[in-house]
Amino acid sequence: MGNFRQQWGNAATPFNTQSLSFEQKFLKEDNENILAIGVSMMNDQTMNGAFRSVYASGTLAYHQNISDNSNFALGFLGSYNNRRLDYSKLTFGEQFSSGGFDLALPNGETNLSNLKPYFSLGTGLMYTYFSNYNDFILDIGFSAYDINQPRLSFLNDENNKLYVRYAGNLNAQYYPSEKVRLNFFSVYHRQGIQNYFSVGGSIGRNLGLPDHEVMTYLGAWFREGDAVYPYLGFSWDNVQVGLTYDIVISKQNLGPVNPQVFELSFVYTKNKRSSIYDQVGCPNWNRIVRNPTSGMKFR
C-alpha cells in the first residue's frame, strides 16, 4: 500500500506526507485463523523540507475464530520515530548582518539539535462478526498507542512526554448483491486534551466486465470541526487507487487563503482471492486519522 498526502499546499509551506506499507499472512489459506505481520514507513516534512519526521513500524496480529460467525483479534505495534531539523534551510535572528542573513554565523539555537529519536509501543483488540450468508461484516475495535509514553523534548525535560493515544473504531460492510458494495466507517481518537471523530461511507459498483473485476467507488467522510472530504476510488482486479479532497468547513476557510488538502492512495493485493471481502472501500487510514485543525498528527 502506498499513500501521498499534501496539506495546505496553497498556504505558506505545505505538509507533504508519503507512506508505504506491506502485510503478509503466514498461515495456510485453509486455516480459519490468521497470523500476519506488517511493516510500514512514513516520511512527513514541512517548512520546505527543513523539518522532517521519519517513522518505521512493525506490526504483529493474530485472528482467532470464536464461533461460526465471529472472530477475535489481538495486535501489537512497535515504532521507531526520528525528527530532524535541517539548519541549512533555516535562518535565525543571530545570523542577520548588514549584508543580510549569513548562514556561516552561529544560530544560537543549540537546543534544537537535542531532539532524540524515540521508540513507541501500541496494542489493539478487534471483534468481527459476519453473517451466515457472508453479506454483512461488522468490526469493532479499540487500540492504544504510545503506551510507553516516550519523552519528547528539545531541552531534555523528563516531564515532557507523549500522552497515550486511545482510538476506537466501528466499521460495517454490506453486500446486497454481487454488483453493489456498501461501506461505513467511524473512528474516535483521544490524546491528552485533543479528541475528535470521523465518520463516513462509500458505495462500490461492479462494472461487470468479462474476465476482470472492475469496481468504482464513490463516498464522503466528515472529520469533526474540520472538513468534509469526498472520495473517488477505482479498482481493476488486484489494483485499487483512491483520491480524496478536503472541503474545509472550519474557521480556516474564513481567511484570505482557503487551505487545500488532497490525498492519493494505492493498494496492490497479490494472489487476491475472488472473495468480495478482499476489497478496500474506504480512504487510506492516514487520511482519516489526521487532524489539521489542531495541528496534531495521529500516526
C-alpha positions as CSV (number, residue, x, y, z in Angstrom):
1,M,0.0,0.0,0.0
2,G,1.2,3.5,-0.8
3,N,-0.1,6.9,0.0
4,F,0.7,10.5,-0.7
5,R,-0.9,13.5,1.1
6,Q,-0.3,17.2,0.7
7,Q,-1.8,19.5,3.3
8,W,-2.1,23.3,3.0
9,G,-0.2,23.3,-0.3
10,N,-1.5,26.7,-1.2
11,A,-0.9,28.4,2.2
12,A,2.6,29.0,3.4
13,T,4.7,25.9,3.4
14,P,2.8,22.6,2.9
15,F,2.9,19.4,4.9
16,N,3.9,16.6,2.5
17,T,3.4,13.0,3.7
18,Q,4.4,9.8,2.0
19,S,3.8,6.3,3.4
20,L,4.5,2.8,2.2
21,S,3.3,-0.4,4.0
22,F,3.3,-4.2,3.4
23,E,1.4,-7.0,5.1
24,Q,1.7,-10.8,4.8
25,K,-0.2,-13.8,6.1
26,F,1.8,-16.7,7.4
27,L,-0.9,-19.4,7.9
28,K,-2.3,-21.6,5.2
29,E,-5.3,-20.5,3.2
30,D,-7.4,-23.4,4.5
31,N,-6.7,-22.4,8.2
32,E,-9.6,-20.3,9.6
33,N,-7.3,-18.5,12.0
34,I,-4.9,-15.9,10.7
35,L,-1.4,-14.8,11.8
36,A,0.1,-11.8,9.9
37,I,3.0,-9.4,10.2
38,G,3.3,-5.9,8.6
39,V,5.9,-3.2,8.1
40,S,5.4,0.4,7.3
41,M,7.4,3.6,6.6
42,M,6.2,7.2,6.7
43,N,8.0,10.4,5.8
44,D,6.5,13.7,6.8
45,Q,8.1,17.1,6.1
46,T,7.2,20.8,6.1
47,M,8.9,24.2,6.1
48,N,10.2,23.4,2.6
49,G,11.8,20.2,4.0
50,A,13.6,21.9,6.9
51,F,11.6,19.9,9.4
52,R,11.3,16.2,8.7
53,S,9.8,13.2,10.6
54,V,10.5,9.6,9.7
55,Y,8.6,6.7,11.2
56,A,9.3,2.9,10.8
57,S,6.9,0.5,12.3
58,G,6.4,-3.3,12.6
59,T,3.1,-5.0,13.5
60,L,2.0,-8.5,14.6
61,A,-1.6,-9.6,14.6
62,Y,-3.5,-12.9,15.3
63,H,-7.1,-13.5,14.4
64,Q,-8.8,-16.4,16.3
65,N,-12.2,-17.8,15.4
66,I,-14.5,-17.9,18.4
67,S,-17.7,-19.1,16.6
68,D,-19.0,-19.8,13.2
69,N,-19.9,-16.1,12.8
70,S,-17.2,-14.2,14.6
71,N,-13.5,-13.9,15.4
72,F,-11.3,-12.0,17.8
73,A,-8.0,-10.3,17.0
74,L,-5.1,-9.1,19.1
75,G,-2.4,-6.9,17.6
76,F,0.9,-5.3,18.7
77,L,2.9,-2.4,17.2
78,G,6.4,-1.1,17.6
79,S,7.6,2.1,16.0
80,Y,10.9,3.9,15.7
81,N,10.5,7.6,15.2
82,N,13.0,10.2,14.3
83,R,12.6,14.0,13.8
84,R,15.2,16.4,12.5
85,L,15.8,20.0,11.6
86,D,18.0,20.9,8.5
87,Y,19.8,24.1,9.6
88,S,20.9,24.8,6.1
89,K,17.3,25.6,5.1
90,L,16.7,27.9,8.1
91,T,17.8,31.4,9.2
92,F,17.8,32.9,12.7
93,G,17.9,36.4,14.1
94,E,21.5,35.9,15.3
95,Q,22.6,35.3,11.7
96,F,21.3,38.7,10.4
97,S,24.1,41.1,9.5
98,S,24.4,44.3,7.5
99,G,24.6,42.2,4.3
100,G,21.6,40.1,5.1
101,F,21.5,36.6,6.6
102,D,24.9,34.9,6.9
103,L,24.4,31.2,7.4
104,A,28.1,30.9,8.4
105,L,27.3,32.7,11.7
106,P,26.1,30.6,14.7
107,N,22.3,30.4,15.0
108,G,22.2,30.5,18.8
109,E,19.7,27.6,18.9
110,T,21.8,24.7,20.0
111,N,18.9,23.1,21.9
112,L,17.1,22.4,18.6
113,S,19.6,19.6,17.9
114,N,18.8,17.8,21.2
115,L,15.6,16.1,20.0
116,K,16.4,12.4,20.1
117,P,14.8,9.5,18.3
118,Y,12.3,7.6,20.3
119,F,10.6,4.2,20.3
120,S,6.8,3.8,20.9
121,L,4.6,0.8,21.6
122,G,0.9,0.1,20.8
123,T,-1.6,-2.6,21.1
124,G,-5.2,-3.2,20.0
125,L,-8.2,-5.6,20.1
126,M,-10.9,-6.2,17.5
127,Y,-14.1,-8.2,17.3
128,T,-15.5,-9.2,13.9
129,Y,-19.0,-10.5,13.2
130,F,-20.0,-11.9,9.8
131,S,-23.5,-13.1,8.7
132,N,-24.4,-16.7,7.7
133,Y,-24.5,-15.6,4.1
134,N,-21.3,-13.6,4.3
135,D,-23.1,-10.5,3.0
136,F,-22.6,-8.4,6.2
137,I,-19.4,-7.8,8.2
138,L,-19.1,-5.7,11.4
139,D,-15.8,-4.7,13.1
140,I,-15.5,-3.1,16.5
141,G,-12.0,-2.2,17.7
142,F,-10.1,-0.4,20.4
143,S,-6.4,0.4,20.4
144,A,-3.8,2.4,22.4
145,Y,-0.6,4.0,21.1
146,D,2.5,5.4,22.8
147,I,1.7,3.4,25.8
148,N,5.3,3.6,27.0
149,Q,4.9,7.5,26.9
150,P,8.2,8.3,25.2
151,R,9.9,11.6,26.1
152,L,9.9,14.4,23.5
153,S,11.9,17.5,24.5
154,F,14.4,19.9,23.0
155,L,15.5,20.7,26.5
156,N,15.9,17.2,27.9
157,D,12.9,17.7,30.1
158,E,12.0,14.4,31.7
159,N,8.4,15.5,32.2
160,N,7.8,16.3,28.6
161,K,6.3,13.0,27.4
162,L,3.7,11.9,24.8
163,Y,0.3,11.2,26.2
164,V,-1.1,7.8,25.5
165,R,-3.4,8.0,22.4
166,Y,-6.6,6.0,22.5
167,A,-8.7,5.1,19.5
168,G,-12.0,3.3,18.9
169,N,-13.5,2.3,15.5
170,L,-16.7,0.8,14.1
171,N,-16.7,-0.5,10.6
172,A,-19.5,-2.2,8.7
173,Q,-19.7,-3.7,5.2
174,Y,-22.8,-4.8,3.4
175,Y,-23.1,-6.6,0.1
176,P,-26.7,-6.5,-1.2
177,S,-25.7,-8.1,-4.5
178,E,-22.6,-9.2,-6.4
179,K,-22.5,-5.7,-8.1
180,V,-23.0,-3.4,-5.1
181,R,-20.9,-3.0,-2.0
182,L,-21.7,-0.6,0.8
183,N,-19.1,0.5,3.4
184,F,-19.5,2.5,6.7
185,F,-16.6,3.6,8.8
186,S,-16.2,5.7,12.0
187,V,-13.2,6.3,14.3
188,Y,-12.7,8.3,17.5
189,H,-9.3,9.5,18.8
190,R,-8.2,11.0,22.1
191,Q,-4.7,12.1,23.1
192,G,-4.3,14.3,26.1
193,I,-6.9,17.1,25.7
194,Q,-7.2,16.6,22.0
195,N,-10.1,14.5,20.7
196,Y,-12.1,14.2,17.6
197,F,-14.1,11.7,15.5
198,S,-14.5,11.0,11.8
199,V,-17.4,9.2,10.1
200,G,-18.4,8.4,6.5
201,G,-19.1,5.7,3.9
202,S,-18.9,4.7,0.3
203,I,-20.7,2.7,-2.3
204,G,-19.0,0.5,-4.8
205,R,-20.3,-0.7,-8.1
206,N,-19.1,-3.6,-10.2
207,L,-18.9,-2.7,-13.8
208,G,-19.4,-6.3,-14.9
209,L,-16.5,-6.5,-17.4
210,P,-15.8,-10.0,-18.7
211,D,-12.7,-11.8,-17.2
212,H,-12.0,-8.8,-14.9
213,E,-13.3,-7.5,-11.6
214,V,-13.6,-3.7,-12.1
215,M,-15.1,-1.5,-9.4
216,T,-15.8,2.1,-9.0
217,Y,-16.3,3.7,-5.5
218,L,-17.9,7.0,-4.5
219,G,-18.2,8.2,-1.0
220,A,-17.6,11.0,1.5
221,W,-16.3,11.4,5.1
222,F,-16.8,14.0,7.8
223,R,-14.0,15.0,10.2
224,E,-15.3,16.8,13.3
225,G,-14.7,20.5,13.3
226,D,-12.5,20.5,10.2
227,A,-13.7,19.2,6.8
228,V,-15.8,17.0,4.6
229,Y,-13.8,15.1,2.1
230,P,-15.4,13.3,-0.9
231,Y,-13.8,10.0,-2.0
232,L,-13.4,8.6,-5.5
233,G,-12.0,5.1,-6.0
234,F,-11.3,2.7,-8.8
235,S,-10.1,-0.9,-8.8
236,W,-9.0,-3.3,-11.5
237,D,-8.5,-6.9,-10.3
238,N,-5.6,-6.7,-7.9
239,V,-5.0,-2.9,-8.0
240,Q,-7.0,-0.1,-6.4
241,V,-6.5,3.6,-6.3
242,G,-8.3,6.3,-4.4
243,L,-8.4,10.1,-4.3
244,T,-9.9,12.5,-1.7
245,Y,-10.0,16.3,-1.4
246,D,-10.9,18.4,1.7
247,I,-13.8,20.7,1.6
248,V,-12.9,22.9,4.6
249,I,-15.8,23.8,7.0
250,S,-13.8,25.1,9.9
251,K,-12.9,28.7,10.5
252,Q,-9.8,28.2,8.4
253,N,-11.9,28.9,5.3
254,L,-12.6,32.5,6.6
255,G,-9.0,33.6,5.9
256,P,-7.6,35.1,2.7
257,V,-6.5,31.7,1.5
258,N,-8.7,28.6,1.8
259,P,-6.3,25.7,2.7
260,Q,-6.2,22.8,0.2
261,V,-5.7,19.2,1.1
262,F,-5.6,16.2,-1.2
263,E,-4.6,12.6,-0.8
264,L,-3.8,9.8,-3.3
265,S,-3.7,6.1,-2.2
266,F,-2.6,2.9,-4.0
267,V,-3.3,-0.7,-2.9
268,Y,-1.9,-3.9,-4.6
269,T,-3.1,-7.3,-3.4
270,K,-1.0,-10.3,-4.6
271,N,-2.8,-13.6,-5.3
272,K,-6.1,-12.0,-4.3
273,R,-8.9,-14.4,-3.9
274,S,-12.2,-14.0,-5.6
275,S,-13.9,-13.1,-2.3
276,I,-15.6,-9.8,-2.3
277,Y,-14.3,-9.1,1.2
278,D,-10.8,-8.5,-0.1
279,Q,-11.8,-5.1,-1.5
280,V,-10.9,-1.9,0.3
281,G,-13.8,0.5,0.2
282,C,-12.6,3.4,2.3
283,P,-9.9,6.1,2.1
284,N,-6.5,5.4,3.5
285,W,-6.1,5.5,7.3
286,N,-3.6,8.3,7.0
287,R,-6.5,10.5,5.7
288,I,-8.9,9.5,8.5
289,V,-6.6,10.0,11.4
290,R,-5.1,13.4,10.7
291,N,-6.5,16.5,12.3
292,P,-5.2,19.7,10.7
293,T,-7.4,21.9,12.9
294,S,-5.3,21.1,16.0
295,G,-2.1,20.7,14.1
296,M,-1.6,17.3,15.8
297,K,-0.8,14.3,13.5
298,F,-2.0,10.9,14.8
299,R,0.1,8.2,13.2
